[in-house]
Amino acid sequence: MPCQTPIIVALDFPSREAALDLAARLDPAQCRVKVGKELFTRCGPGVVEALQARGFEVFLDLKFHDIPNTTAMAVKAAAELGVWMVNVHCSGGLRMMSACRETLDKLGGRKPLLIGVTVLTSMEREDLAGIGLDIEPQQQVLRLAGLAEQAGLDGLVCSAQEAVALKTAHPSLQLVTPGIRPAGSAQDDQRRILTPRQALEAGSDYLVIGRPIGQAADPAQALAAVVAELA
Ligand SMILES: O=C(O)c1cc(=O)[nH]c(=O)n1[C@@H]1O[C@H](COP(=O)(O)O)[C@@H](O)[C@H]1O
């Protein structure tokens, strides 16, 4: 049965054992899981297949950012791995995103959702200034969202702080929002954060949550608390 909840738990771990150990405490009916750069670089596609075999839909978060052909072929490889969602950096530009869209559209069968990363949730205005962008994060997110919609992407990774503006300007794009922090939990390296309930109310379609669940003393209880907060 397809998973109905908006929660995506980030499996940011250094080993297959640690990732599968957390997955064993989670219910695939209550969350999807995300495999990111650390776990994938250490364990490869096998850990994605193992999670899928346990009933989880997997967001492969490798944030591809390269020339159009290279990125499109990477997205194709992700689709052939059977993942539910894959992402690329919008700042790779319109031609890069369009190449990914066209490549996925040529594939048969179920295709992953193609999602564009806008401005990382760890960045704030002064970080953008440091890379030469004298602009508020939300302005840059909206600019990249326009390109992503033009390229036919299914959605965006952004902060839930931008969800209201994005849902107004680009209602067709699904919003995947990391930087989720239940009240009282550590901010860590995130900057543009909201609580699970605030994010959902702002219009987020999916909430990506890592350390507040993965590093909790009782991850199942931490997930249950988020589920209860959203009910
Ligand atoms: O693409 C992502 O998933 C992502 C984009 C972004 O802007 N910010 C962000 O935190 N992420 C990922 O979302 C997860 C957030 O983890 P926590 O900060 O531990 O909840 C990490 O796996 C990040 O790699």
The ligand as an SDF file (V2000), in Angstrom:
LIG
                    3D

 24 25  0  0  0  0  0  0  0  0999 V2000
   18.1590   17.6460   -0.1910 O   0  0  0  0  0  0  0  0  0  0  0  0
   18.0490   17.5170    1.0360 C   0  0  0  0  0  0  0  0  0  0  0  0
   17.4770   16.5390    1.4980 O   0  0  0  0  0  0  0  0  0  0  0  0
   18.5050   18.6180    1.8910 C   0  0  0  0  0  0  0  0  0  0  0  0
   18.4710   19.8760    1.3320 C   0  0  0  0  0  0  0  0  0  0  0  0
   18.6340   21.0110    2.1410 C   0  0  0  0  0  0  0  0  0  0  0  0
   18.5210   22.1530    1.6940 O   0  0  0  0  0  0  0  0  0  0  0  0
   18.8720   20.8170    3.4850 N   0  0  0  0  0  0  0  0  0  0  0  0
   18.9850   19.5810    4.0410 C   0  0  0  0  0  0  0  0  0  0  0  0
   19.1700   19.4850    5.2630 O   0  0  0  0  0  0  0  0  0  0  0  0
   18.8630   18.4600    3.2420 N   0  0  0  0  0  0  0  0  0  0  0  0
   19.0560   17.1130    3.8310 C   0  0  0  0  0  0  0  0  0  0  0  0
   18.0350   16.8830    4.8140 O   0  0  0  0  0  0  0  0  0  0  0  0
   18.5780   16.2130    5.9550 C   0  0  0  0  0  0  0  0  0  0  0  0
   18.3290   17.0470    7.1720 C   0  0  0  0  0  0  0  0  0  0  0  0
   18.8260   16.3850    8.2920 O   0  0  0  0  0  0  0  0  0  0  0  0
   18.6730   16.9580    9.7630 P   0  0  0  0  0  0  0  0  0  0  0  0
   19.2080   18.3540    9.7780 O   0  0  0  0  0  0  0  0  0  0  0  0
   19.5060   16.0130   10.5870 O   0  0  0  0  0  0  0  0  0  0  0  0
   17.1980   16.9060   10.0730 O   0  0  0  0  0  0  0  0  0  0  0  0
   20.0460   15.9390    5.6540 C   0  0  0  0  0  0  0  0  0  0  0  0
   20.1430   14.6130    5.1820 O   0  0  0  0  0  0  0  0  0  0  0  0
   20.3990   16.9130    4.5330 C   0  0  0  0  0  0  0  0  0  0  0  0
   21.3530   16.3700    3.6550 O   0  0  0  0  0  0  0  0  0  0  0  0
  1  2  2  0
  2  3  1  0
  2  4  1  0
  4  5  2  0
  4 11  1  0
  5  6  1  0
  6  7  2  0
  6  8  1  0
  8  9  1  0
  9 10  2  0
  9 11  1  0
 11 12  1  0
 12 13  1  0
 12 23  1  0
 13 14  1  0
 14 15  1  0
 14 21  1  0
 15 16  1  0
 16 17  1  0
 17 18  2  0
 17 19  1  0
 17 20  1  0
 21 22  1  0
 21 23  1  0
 23 24  1  0
M  END
$$$$
